[in-house]
Amino acid sequence: MSRRGREANPEGDVAGIVTRCLAALVDALVVAAIGLAAQFGYAGLRLLVTGPPLRMPDLADWVTALVGWIIAVLYLAVCWTATGGTVGDRLMGLRVTGRGGRLIGVPRALLRAVLCLVFPVGLFWVPFSRRRASLQDVAVATSVRYHRF
């Protein structure tokens, strides 16, 4: 993109699939760390209330999956609503906005987060899209661009 084009579009170029996948990998690690911290917090609270020994929660697999899914949706939605980027997005220099360049609201962020988790292969539409949009971006009218925080 020419210098003149960058001045007209201060948000930067649309992000590609490799950068987005790396950001998603970092975010998966962050969500796992949040889940682990929640388990340790619960175990520590139980230790204070019932006394030794320290025992990690033994939840059913479906409960663990549901709680992890809820943590991931909330993490993504809160980050996209508050700053336009998750930890992975910020490390990769990405920002999720509406097509006009503004931060997205809570309903769109929640819907985008759910779509990203339910249908992650939608990201692989990026190389085939003229505007380098994932299927999630198309569904909720968002854009992922390079950004200097």
C-alpha positions in Angstrom: 0.0 0.0 0.0 1.4 3.4 -0.9 2.0 6.1 1.7 -0.9 8.1 0.5 -3.2 5.0 1.0 -2.0 4.5 4.5 -2.7 8.2 5.3 -6.3 7.7 4.0 -6.7 4.5 6.1 -5.0 5.1 9.5 -6.1 1.7 10.8 -3.6 -0.2 8.7 -3.8 -3.2 6.4 -6.2 -6.1 6.9 -4.6 -8.9 8.8 -3.8 -12.2 7.1 -4.4 -15.8 8.2 -1.0 -16.5 9.6 -1.0 -13.6 12.0 -4.6 -14.3 13.0 -3.8 -18.0 13.7 -0.8 -17.0 15.9 -2.9 -14.6 17.8 -5.6 -17.3 18.3 -2.9 -19.7 19.6 -1.7 -17.2 22.2 -5.3 -16.6 23.2 -5.9 -20.3 23.6 -3.0 -20.4 26.0 -4.3 -17.4 27.9 -7.7 -19.0 28.3 -6.1 -22.2 29.5 -4.1 -20.2 32.1 -7.3 -18.4 33.3 -9.0 -21.8 33.7 -6.1 -23.2 35.6 -5.9 -20.1 37.8 -9.7 -20.5 38.5 -9.2 -24.1 39.5 -6.3 -23.2 41.9 -8.3 -20.3 43.3 -11.2 -22.7 44.0 -8.9 -25.3 45.5 -7.3 -22.6 47.7 -10.7 -21.3 48.9 -11.8 -24.9 49.7 -8.5 -25.4 51.6 -9.3 -22.3 53.7 -12.8 -23.4 54.5 -12.3 -27.2 55.0 -8.7 -27.4 55.9 -5.9 -29.7 54.5 -5.3 -31.4 52.2 -5.3 -29.1 49.1 -7.4 -30.9 46.5 -8.0 -29.7 43.0 -11.7 -29.7 41.9 -12.8 -33.0 40.3 -15.5 -31.8 37.8 -17.2 -33.9 35.2 -15.7 -33.5 31.7 -18.8 -31.7 30.4 -18.7 -29.2 33.3 -15.0 -28.5 32.6 -15.7 -28.0 28.9 -18.7 -25.7 29.6 -16.8 -23.6 32.0 -13.8 -23.4 29.7 -16.1 -22.4 26.8 -17.7 -19.6 29.0 -14.3 -18.3 30.0 -13.2 -18.2 26.4 -16.4 -16.4 25.2 -16.1 -13.8 28.0 -12.4 -13.3 27.5 -12.8 -12.7 23.8 -15.9 -10.5 24.1 -14.5 -8.3 26.9 -11.2 -7.8 25.2 -12.7 -6.9 21.8 -15.3 -4.6 23.4 -12.8 -2.8 25.8 -9.7 -2.4 23.6 -10.3 -4.1 20.3 -7.7 -6.7 21.0 -7.0 -9.8 23.1 -3.6 -10.6 24.4 -2.8 -12.5 21.2 -4.1 -9.6 19.1 -1.9 -7.1 20.9 1.2 -9.3 20.6 0.6 -9.6 16.9 -0.4 -6.0 16.4 -4.0 -6.6 15.5 -7.3 -4.9 16.3 -10.9 -6.1 15.8 -13.2 -3.3 14.8 -16.4 -2.7 12.9 -16.0 -2.0 9.2 -16.0 1.7 10.0 -13.0 1.4 12.3 -14.8 1.7 15.6 -14.7 -0.8 18.5 -17.5 -3.3 18.4 -20.3 -3.4 21.1 -21.1 -6.1 23.5 -23.7 -8.0 21.4 -21.5 -8.1 18.3 -18.4 -9.1 20.4 -20.4 -11.9 22.1 -21.7 -13.2 18.8 -18.3 -13.0 17.2 -16.7 -14.9 20.1 -19.4 -17.6 20.0 -18.9 -18.0 16.2 -15.1 -18.2 16.6 -15.4 -21.0 19.1 -18.2 -22.9 17.5 -16.8 -22.7 13.9 -13.1 -22.0 14.2 -12.5 -23.2 10.6 -14.3 -20.1 9.4 -10.9 -18.4 9.8 -9.6 -20.3 6.8 -11.9 -18.3 4.6 -9.4 -15.4 4.9 -7.2 -16.3 1.9 -10.2 -16.7 -0.3 -11.9 -13.4 0.7 -11.3 -10.3 -1.3 -11.3 -8.2 1.9 -9.4 -10.9 3.8 -12.4 -11.5 6.1 -13.1 -14.7 8.0 -16.7 -16.1 7.9 -17.1 -14.7 11.4 -16.1 -11.2 10.1 -18.6 -11.5 7.3 -21.4 -12.6 9.7 -21.0 -9.8 12.2 -19.5 -7.1 9.9 -16.1 -6.8 11.6 -12.6 -6.3 10.3 -9.2 -7.4 11.7 -6.5 -4.9 10.9 -2.9 -4.3 11.8 -2.7 -1.6 14.5 -0.1 0.1 16.6 -1.2 0.1 20.2 
